[in-house]
Amino acid sequence: MNRRVAGVVAVVVSLVVVGVVRSAIPPYLPTQSHVSPDEQSVVDLEVGAIQLLEVRAATRLQGDGSFPDGLGTDATFVTARVRITPHGGTLRVVSDIQSADGRSYEALDVAGLPSPAVVYVGQRVTQTLIFEVPADRLAGAHLVIRGAGDDGVQAIQPVAWFPVEVDVESGSLTIDETIVEPAA
Amino acid sequence: MPWVVTITLLVCALAAIALTGGFGRNAAAFVGSEYDTDATISTRLWDVSVEGAEMSHEDGTVRVHIVATNKQLDSARDLTTNMLVVILPDDTAMWRSSCFPVDRSSFGPEVPTRAVCEFDYERNDVPAPAVAETMDVRVVVCDQTMTDALIHVPTPEAGEPVGWVGVTATAVVDQP
């Protein structure tokens, strides 16, 4: 009888210990939720590979027909040139810049400039993402890119997590055209 | 004689209500403090400055130009519903509007962003004013959702209107 009681107690204690340990561990490890780039500045997610080619910042965007004198801001325009290659399905890029204090600045669709493109399987798309961030929020900020299917359902984790290290230029930024080419 | 006293009290009460603004729509609008054009009107979620207004007789609209600064942590696609109210010269209030950023797709946190709020007479069940080159209107900035019923009580319960700006809406002809 004592051995049976001891067995039950041992099982209960084991379950309690496992529960305490599980509750103390976050549902994902930081390295799994935010994937940092490799030496080539590439993050290879399940949904696709994302390469950060260039980050620039200025207080003015070079205009086209929509705003020939350029578009200014009291904050800072940050442009990120990225190359995206989806792995298994159509990929809609969802991105924002997250400041060190947790503010989120989503990519802008600016009138007259190329919009963020949907990337189809078999393509490799190079495009420029535009953000508007107060200059004093750039220190310690990160560019976050996550993939979503063409149905718009967002894949929350993991995300590409690029540190934003940029100096604000005095002139205007020109937005390069979006380039669509066959994936290698 | 108690019925005489009762009727007298009832008449006094009705007179008092009528003198302090009446029932519902006859009450003077509570619109907060007066601000200058381009001054910052601070609410809990937004800082707003009113730049000016224009009206289109063809479209039956008044368009208010503002600069809105988002005080939330995330980018926002829309302003708070019914954050702006336009009061016409005859004290009619228009509180249904469509607001959108001028040349951006969203309002980033702490980023002053130009926006336009369009008020349609028909959508607000308001008769279109007589055709004129200009019209003086009051633009009221509210702290939270405003309704037609609320704007017409002498003092809204939560003091939602924060401030108002008097602007002259100029008639424009929209390009086809």
Interface residues (C-beta under 8 A of the other chain):
Chain A: S66 F67 L71 T73 D74 A75 D96 G102 R103 S104 Y105 E106 L108 D109 V110 A111 G112 F131 E132 V133 P134 R137
Chain B: L73 D74 S75 D103 R104 S105 S106 G108 P109 E110 V111 P112
